[in-house]
Amino acid sequence: MHTKAASILFIGFLFAFIRVSGQDAVFSQFYANPVYLNPALAGNVICPRIALNYRNQYPALGGNYVTYNAAADMYVHSLSGGMAVLATSDKTGPLASFSGDIVYSYHLKITQKLRMNAALQAGYYQYRLNWDKLVFEDMINPGTGEIISGNEAQPDKMSVGDVDFSTGMVLGYDEKYYVGLAAHHITNPDLAFYQGNISRLATRFTVHAGAIFNLKDALAGRENDNFSISPNIVYMQQGDFHQLNGGMYLNFYPFVTGLWLRHNFENPDAVIAMLGFQQPTFKVGYSFDFTLSHMGMPAGGAHEISFVWYLPCPKKDFQYKAIKCPSF
C-alpha cells in the first residue's frame, strides 16, 4: 500500500510538471467564464456582471487539481467598450499559479448587423512551488515503499513571476452568429525556478464559434419566448497540446442543458454534461466531465460550478446591440 501511494504521488508530480510547462487550466463551462475564454467578451452583456467559477479535476487522485476564477466586467459608454478585471488561482499538486489581469475591449459597429470587439489584456502571472510535497523516485524505498530523503537539488527560487499580455477579437452577426479568436501569454512570460534557466509559458490560442437559434417560431403553440439551441465549437492550442470541444446547448428558460465532447487529438478526453438555472439577476451552473482517456473514471472526472450575478444597469442614453453568446 505504501509503494502504491508513493507511486501515485510521483505520477501526480510528473503530470503536474508536464501541465505547468505547456497547459493553462481549462474550464468546461466556457461562456460562464467569458473573459477568461476571450478578453474581447468583456462588456458583451452591457450591464455589470460578476462571475465566479470553481473546477475540481481528478479528485480521486488526491493531487488537488483545483482552479478558481473571479471576474467582473461591464460596458463603459464613455470608453466605447468593455472593462474587466479578473483573477485566477490554479493548484496542481505541489505547483500553484496565480494571475491578475485588467482588460479593455473596444466595441465597434461595422454595419447594422455586424459587430466587432477587439481587446487587450495586461496582468501579472506567478508560479509557486511547494518543494516539501514532492516525491522523487530516489525517495521511495524499493523494498518497503517508505519515503526517505533524496538527492534532488532544490530550485533557487520557490516563487517566480512575470508580466503577461493577451489579446482577443470577437465578431457577431445579427445577434445570432459569433466567432472569436484569442491569444493568451503573447509575451511568453519566463517562469523558470532554476537560476540561469529559461522556461517560457507557451502562448495559448483559442478559436470559438457558434450560433443561437430561436425555436419559438418552429414550435407552434409554445408561449415561452426563450427557447433555443446553440451549437458550438472551441479549439485550443498551447505548445504541443491541442484540444477540440464540440457540443450544443438547449435553452428552455429558466433551465439550460448542454452536452459536449472534448477531444485531445491523441485520444478522446471527456464527455461533458451541464445543467444550469438562470434568472434575470443571476445564473448558476454545474457540469461534470466523464473521463474517456486512459486516466479513466477512477480518477474522479471533473466537477465544475459557476455563478454569475448581474448587477443593475446604469441609465442608458444610447442604443447598443451586444454580441450574444451562450449562458454557459
Buried (B, 14 or more C-beta within 10 A) or exposed (E): EEBEBBBBBBEBBEBBBEBBBEBBBBBBBBBBBBBBBBBBBBBBBBBBBBBBBBBBBBBEBEBBBBBBBBBBBBBBEEEEBBBBBBBBBBBBBBBBBBBBBBBBBBBEEEEEEBBBBBBBBBBEBBBBBEEEBBBEEEBBEEEEBEBEEEEEEEBEBEEBBBEBBBBBBBBBBBEBBBBBBBBBBBBBBBBBBEEEEEBBBBBBBBBBBBBBEEBEEEEEEEEEEEBBBBBBBBBBBBEEBBBBBBBBBBBBBEEBBBBBBBBBEEEEBBBBBBBBBBEEEEBBBBBBBEBBBEBEEEBBBBBBBBBBBBEEEEEEEEEEBBBBBBBB
